[in-house]
Amino acid sequence: MMIRTLFIVSFGLLFLPPQLCQAEDDSVDGYYSKLVPYCHSSAEPPDFIKCYDPVEESVDIIPDNNSMYYLKIRTEGSNMHFCEYEGIARMVNGMLVSFGENCKIIVEVVDGVASVGCEGEGCDAYCGARAQLVTWGLKKTP
């Protein structure tokens, strides 16, 4: 009996309006970023790594309407390769979810800090070699 009740309650939640699935503090919109090392392998001794000024990884979350957001994401991988993604996202269970070409992009914001993840074989299309559409610890700028 408890399993059946749980199933009905869980199944019913799938059909709630998107605004009821959002976190209580729906101020996820804004610009989140952090500086990361900008290095690549090199033939120069002593450590064979050459570094430049740090670069910024970021996600910009722009509200479109009550349940839709526009995302701009930039991450940095090894050897100075980057990922860039722009798309529309919807709030699902407190996270922003966007669908690219064979790629699901997920942005989670907790206490003013954003994390970006992805799943799917098409996610590499948004990136240079050895870079991933994944980052964490992006802090909201005032």
N, C-alpha and C positions, 0 to 999 in steps of 0.2 A: 504494500500500500504506500509506504513512504517513497519508494522508487518511482512509482507512477505519479505521485504528487510532485516530486522533484522534476520529473520529465515535463509535466504540464506547465509548471511554473517557468522552467528554463525555456521551453519551446515558446511560451507566450512572450517572453522578453525579446525574442528575435523580431517581433512585429511592433515594438514600441516606436514612437516617433524618434528620430535621431536626437532631438534636443533633450529627451529624457535619458539618453545614454551618456550624455556628456558629464564630465566631472562638475562638481558644484562650482568651482572656480573656473569659468570658461575663458579666462584671460590668457589663453595659450598663444594668442597672436603676438607677434613681435619678432625681433631679430635676436638670434642666439648665436654665439660664436666662441671660439677659443683659438689661441695661437699654437701652432705645432712646428716642430723642427722641419726645416726645408733642406734636406741632405740627399746626396747621391753617392754611389760608389765611385771611386777615383783611382787613378794609377799613381797618385801622389802619396809618398810616405809622410808622416809616420803611420797614420792609421788607415790610409786608403779610403777615407770618406771626406767629401768636401761639403761644407755646410754654408748656407747663406742666411739672410735674415729670415726669421720665422714667417710662415704664411698663415692665413686665417681659414679655418674650417667654419662653415656656417650653415644655418637653416633659417630662412625667412618665412614666417607664417603670416599670411595676409588673409583676413576674413573676407569671404565673398558674400555669404549670407548666413543664416542661423546654423546651417549644418555643413556648409562647404567652405573650404579654405584653399588658397593658392600657395603652393610650396616652391621655394627655390633652395636647392641644397648643393653645397660644394664640399667635397672631402679631398684629402691629399693622401696619396699612396707613396710607395717607395720610388726612388729614382725620379722624383719630381713629376710623377704622373697624377692626374686628378680625375675625380668623378664630378659630373654636373648633372643635375636633374631638375626639371621644372614640370609641375603638373597640379591637377586638382585633387584634393583630398577630402575625405568625409570623416567625421568623428565617429568612431566605433569603439564602444566599451572604454571610453576615456583616452583612446589613442587615435592619432590621425593616420588614415590608411589611404594610399594612392596606388593606382594600378598603371604601370607603364607597359611597354611591350614585353610580355612574358616576365614581368617583374612586379612584385608587390613591395611597396615601400612603406615602412611603418615609422612614425615619429611619435615618441612619448615624451611628455613634459611633466616633470615632477618637481615641485618646489622651485620653479624658475630655472630648471636645468633640463635641457633637451638631449635625447638620444635618438640616433637614426639607425635603422636596420633594414635589411631587405631579404627577400627570398625569391628564387626563380632563376632559371638559366639565362634569361634575357637581361639580368641586371648588369652584367659585364659590358653591355653595349653603351652604358652611360659613363664608362670609365676608360682611362688609359691602362696600359699594361701594369700589372701588379698593384692596382688600386681597387678599392672596394667602396661601395656606397654604405659605409658603416662608420659611425663615430659616436662619441658619448662625451658628457661633461661640457656641453655647450651652454654657456651662461647667458641669460637674457640681459641685453643692454638696455639701460634706462632710456 
